Amino acid sequence: MFVRMKRDIQPLCDRHFSRMQPAAIKLDFGTADDYWIEVYACPESDCGRLYNITHGYFNFRDRMIERDTKKLVGCKNDSLPMFIEAVSDGRAQWRCGQDRCNHTISD
């Protein structure tokens, strides 16, 4: 399956519910090649949360994804990690970030 993140998403941080900002991070696989991925980053100064359509929500340190910090809510249509689009009455509205999928859930 080809994974392509929607360009117009505005995810909220899963910890602060602040609107995340587009960014890019460089992953370290121990090779000479640079590998950059598009992410959304929490703007709060004390938060290192990121969101990406293949990894969900996570923390990033020393150019590596901290696997034990991942939070994944999978889409029923494509199993990709969804993002928090809005919060209302203490409930998060999750939406799939995959291009051409509009699946949502509330928790």
Beta strands, then each sheet from edge to edge (+ up, - down):
strand 1: 21-27
strand 2: 35-41
strand 3: 49-52
strand 4: 56-61
strand 5: 64-71
strand 6: 82-88
strand 7: 91-96
strand 8: 104-106
sheet 1: 1+ 2- 3+ 4- 5+
sheet 2: 6+ 7- 8+
end
